[in-house]
């Protein structure tokens, strides 16, 4: 039994304005992840962003038919601006195309720009998300529905209870949570599940958007944080450096050990440069230590 399972994010986002992806890049990345032995592949969802971002559902459809074993999923998909009925059908189709390998992360997103682009009021997102979630669960109220994990951005009691009620698991964002906060929320979620007479043994968790760059060259690593990731997210380089997997293999191992001790069950790595090389380094020098 693995201490932690490891997935990787599909590079649907350009970290530098004007950076483009391609069919070959996406497909070869997915196939390499499966070849190395990663547990899962996931796609994040934005309609508009500071840099280029290709469509999540379309990308997932492409990799569903060129991989065979690796699990694939969304992390997360915004079902408010996309329409829950259409999302349910599209995701069910991907589950069929992948022969049942789909897991689904759902949320309202946190970007006002996405809502503005789609003409949906940002301030209505949580109410609309609750409604959309009920629609999707009603449509999937049959055996064989994809595993669904929910995201909670605010840490409110209402948000965590929503995750406990509707989800098969919880997705947390790595650049928005510390190990101590993860532990606190995870314990609350399990308590809420027990109060609702729901199973806690099968309830999953995942730490997504674990951006990083692993190298023994300290200056190179810091350039990746400061010049690549920080501008693309609009977040402080110091904050990102502390929370995410930037550093030497030994430093990153220590960070993941703290997360394991906090109850994290799955981590999805997202290299910010040299994608294939970093994917190999992470799996061989980090992930295999937790197998």
C-alpha angles and dihedrals in degrees: 000000000000119000089215131003118224129214133170134222119244109240097247091140128074110220092202124051108259094020108139133203127207143206092257092048094053097043097043090048092053093047092047091052090053092046092052093051105252114167096226150354124221140186128212121216132231131146093199130010143164089268135023118302124178121211117284101212094045091049092049091051090054096052093043091072099041097051130061113189112016117098115242131201154142122273091204130342117195103230093178100066093031100053117250097234093055090043092052092053094044093048093046088053091052089049088056094045091051094046094244099317096123127117120180128216111194132191145134094255124234102240119103088195091067091053094046091051091053097041095243120135109250092211090061095055100106095047091047091045092056090050093046091049092054090050093052093047091049090052092046096045092125134090112272098040114149118267108263126205122185132214125223116196103177105043091227121153090244092052095048092046089053089055091048093048102044107022135084084207147345130262117204126190113240095213092052102050141054124215091255093051091047091055092048094051093043092055090049091050093051091049091051090050090053091049088054092048090243126145116267099183095070095037108116136205133197134188106216136187092036095170116192154142121214120205139129089230100095095192092051091050092050091051089055091054097042102036103030114026103027096056093044093053098032090231134129114274092220092053093048092046091055096047103039140057102274116136143048121330090258092052092049092048089056092050092051092047089057090050091049090052088052092058103263111158103181134021126195113206121210115191114208096208141007087031102189095041091049091046089056094045092049095049098043100038102030115018097046090059089068098047 
